[in-house]
Every structure is written in structure tokens, then in C-alpha cells.
């Protein structure tokens, strides 16, 4: 059978745009869930690295080094095929991406916490606040605001890293794109992946512009950013 004419390739992409949008929805959901898990684990880990001591601090630091030094592909395969943490590809990918993101977010928040002048903590203690209360009420709000630029970069990285979930068959954007052209229904491989790339770009651009607005809105007047 002769190849389909070139002009039909884009028509094939348009005709299957609904499938690509479904994959896009999975990618967005996976990104959001992974970032949330990374935040819930990464912020406490960053605080432990700054204010903790003893075995707990060493354990957190070691876990972070291991996760940052292990390729994400290896983490996903280990969790899905080795440890079998879940029969769901989505849940496994979320855990893998979340753990990896937590290791990097911990460093973002560690730097943000350390950027708050120590004198502010001492001043809070001087007016009667306990150590934990001073950290929670004085240091943390400033640290969160200063961490937005670093968090913005991490969000973009996690968004693009969701494509690695293709190795466990999760139907995210890249997987859907690959399945379309591998099905032998069209010669539109280039057009499909150009469309997939465009969707990734739009998601990244919208996310970055939104976080730029958040950064400008919540930036500390006259303060330095982390």
C-alpha cells in the first residue's frame, strides 16, 4: 500500500486531536500530583536539613543524595517492576516523580529558609516566641515566597519528565502520540511529534507565566530573592 499523501498527515493529527488532549489531561494530572507529593515531602525535608540534627538530618540528606543521583527511569522501573508499589501505572509514576521532585524541592526550600536573615529569628525569640513558633510564623512565610522562582523551574522539569512514564505504559501525552503513528494508520510521525512538542511548549509557557505572576504578586518588597 503506497504511503498516504503528505497533505493528509496533518488531517490525521487533527482527526485524532481528541486523543492527544486526553493524553494531555493525564500529563497535567500526573504533573500536579507529583508536584504536590514533592512539596509535602520536600518542604519538611528542607526544614530538617536546616534546623534538624543528628540521625534524622543525616537520613534526610542521604535520601536526597540517593534520589537526586538516581536516574528517574531507574526509579520508575524499580518501583513498578521491582517493588510493585502499585498495579496502577499512574500511582507508580506519581510516587516516582514525587520522590524525585521532593529531593530537589528540599534543596529549593533549604536555600529559601537559609536566605532569611538569622537576626529575624533571634528578634522573634526576643519578643517571647518559641523556636518552632518563630520558624513557622516568621521564617516560613518569607521562605515560601522566596522559593517561587526555584519552584517554577522544578515544575517545568517535572512536566517534561512525565514523558518517561511511557516505559510503564501510562497513557500520557507522549505515549498517545507514539501509539498513533505506530499503529500504521498514517505516515504522520513528524506531524504528531511536532504537535506533542507544541502542547508541551504551551503547557510550559502558561505555567511559567502564571508562576511569574505569583512571584511578582507575593515578592517581598525591597527583599532579596533566593
C-alpha positions in Angstrom: 0.0 0.0 0.0 1.5 3.3 -1.0 2.1 6.0 1.7 -0.7 8.4 2.3 -0.2 11.8 0.7 1.6 14.3 2.8 -1.3 16.7 3.0 -3.3 14.0 4.8 -0.8 13.8 7.6 -2.0 17.0 9.3 -5.6 16.0 8.7 -4.8 12.7 10.6 -3.4 14.7 13.5 -6.5 17.0 13.6 -8.7 14.0 13.5 -7.0 12.4 16.5 -6.6 15.6 18.5 -9.1 14.4 21.0 -6.8 11.5 21.9 -3.9 13.9 22.3 -6.0 16.1 24.5 -6.8 13.1 26.7 -3.1 12.3 27.0 -2.5 16.0 27.8 -5.0 15.7 30.7 -3.2 12.7 32.1 0.1 14.6 31.8 -1.3 17.6 33.6 -2.8 15.4 36.4 0.4 13.5 36.8 2.4 16.7 37.0 0.1 18.3 39.6 0.0 15.1 41.7 3.8 14.7 41.6 4.5 18.3 42.4 2.1 18.2 45.4 3.7 15.0 46.7 7.1 16.5 46.2 6.1 19.6 48.1 4.6 17.6 51.0 7.8 15.7 51.4 10.3 18.3 50.1 9.4 21.2 52.4 9.8 19.2 55.7 13.0 17.6 54.3 14.4 21.1 53.6 13.5 22.3 57.1 15.1 19.2 58.6 18.3 19.9 56.7 18.4 23.5 58.0 17.1 23.1 61.6 17.4 19.4 62.3 20.3 17.5 63.8 21.5 14.0 64.5 20.4 10.8 62.7 17.2 12.3 61.2 19.2 15.1 59.5 21.7 12.6 58.1 19.0 10.2 56.9 17.2 13.0 55.1 20.4 14.3 53.5 21.4 10.7 52.4 17.9 10.0 50.9 18.1 13.3 49.0 21.5 12.5 47.6 20.4 9.0 46.5 17.2 10.2 44.8 19.0 13.1 43.0 21.7 10.8 41.9 19.5 8.0 40.5 18.0 8.4 37.0 14.3 8.8 37.1 13.9 6.0 34.6 15.6 3.6 37.1 13.3 4.8 39.9 10.1 4.2 37.9 11.2 0.7 36.7 12.3 -0.2 40.2 9.0 0.9 41.8 6.8 -0.7 39.1 8.6 -3.9 38.2 10.8 -4.4 41.2 8.9 -3.3 44.3 5.5 -3.3 42.7 4.3 -0.5 44.9 1.1 -0.3 42.9 -0.6 -2.1 40.0 -1.6 1.4 38.7 0.9 3.0 36.3 -0.4 6.4 37.3 0.1 5.9 41.0 3.6 4.4 40.5 4.6 7.3 38.2 3.3 9.8 40.7 5.3 8.2 43.5 8.5 8.1 41.4 8.2 11.6 40.1 7.1 12.9 43.6 10.0 11.3 45.4 12.5 12.6 42.8 10.8 16.1 42.9 10.9 16.1 46.7 14.7 15.6 46.6 15.1 18.7 44.5 12.4 20.7 46.2 14.1 20.1 49.5 17.1 22.0 48.2 15.0 24.8 46.9 13.3 25.2 50.3 16.6 24.7 52.2 18.1 27.6 50.3 15.0 29.7 50.8 15.0 29.1 54.6 18.7 29.9 54.9 18.2 33.1 52.9 16.0 34.6 55.7 18.3 36.6 58.0 19.1 34.8 61.3 18.5 38.1 63.1 14.8 37.9 62.3 14.6 34.5 64.1 16.5 36.0 67.1 14.2 39.0 67.2 11.2 36.7 67.2 12.7 34.8 70.1 13.4 38.1 71.9 9.7 39.0 71.9 8.7 35.7 73.5 8.2 33.3 70.6 9.3 29.8 71.0 11.8 28.4 68.4 9.2 26.5 66.4 6.7 29.3 66.6 9.3 31.8 65.3 10.2 29.5 62.4 6.6 28.9 61.5 5.4 32.5 61.8 8.5 34.5 60.7 10.8 32.4 58.6 8.5 30.0 56.7 6.2 32.7 55.1 9.2 34.5 53.7 10.9 31.3 52.6 7.9 30.2 50.7 7.7 33.5 48.8 11.4 33.4 48.0 11.2 29.8 46.8 8.8 30.6 43.9 11.5 31.1 41.2 13.1 27.7 42.0 9.8 26.0 42.3 8.9 27.4 38.8 11.9 25.6 37.4 11.1 22.4 39.2 7.5 22.5 37.9 8.8 22.7 34.3 11.2 19.8 34.8 8.5 17.6 36.3 6.1 18.4 33.5 8.6 17.3 30.9 9.8 14.3 32.9 6.2 12.8 32.9 7.1 11.6 29.4 9.4 9.0 31.0 6.2 7.2 32.3 5.9 5.8 28.8 8.2 2.9 29.9 5.4 1.5 32.1 2.6 2.1 29.6 0.9 5.1 31.2 -1.3 6.8 28.6 0.2 10.3 29.0 0.8 12.7 26.1 3.9 11.2 24.6 2.6 7.6 24.9 -0.6 8.6 23.0 1.5 10.3 20.3 3.7 7.2 19.9 0.7 4.9 19.7 -0.9 6.9 17.0 1.9 6.6 14.5 3.0 3.1 15.5 -0.5 1.9 14.7 0.4 2.1 11.0 -2.7 4.3 10.3 -0.6 7.2 8.9 2.8 8.4 8.0 2.3 11.4 10.2 5.1 10.6 12.7 6.8 14.0 12.3 3.5 15.9 12.5 2.3 14.0 15.6 5.5 14.8 17.5 5.5 18.4 16.4 2.0 18.7 17.8 3.1 16.9 21.0 6.1 19.3 21.3 3.8 22.3 20.7 1.4 21.1 23.5 4.4 20.7 25.9 5.5 24.2 25.0 2.1 25.7 25.6 1.8 23.9 29.0 5.3 25.1 30.0 4.7 28.7 28.8 1.4 29.0 30.6 2.8 27.6 33.8 5.8 29.8 33.7 3.8 33.0 33.0 1.4 32.0 35.8 4.2 31.5 38.3 5.9 34.7 37.2 2.7 36.5 38.2 2.6 34.7 41.5 6.3 35.6 42.1 5.6 39.3 41.3 2.5 39.4 43.4 4.0 37.7 46.5 7.6 39.0 46.3 8.9 40.7 49.4 9.1 44.4 48.8 12.8 45.5 48.9 13.8 42.0 49.8 16.3 39.7 48.0 15.1 36.5 46.3 16.6 33.2 46.9 
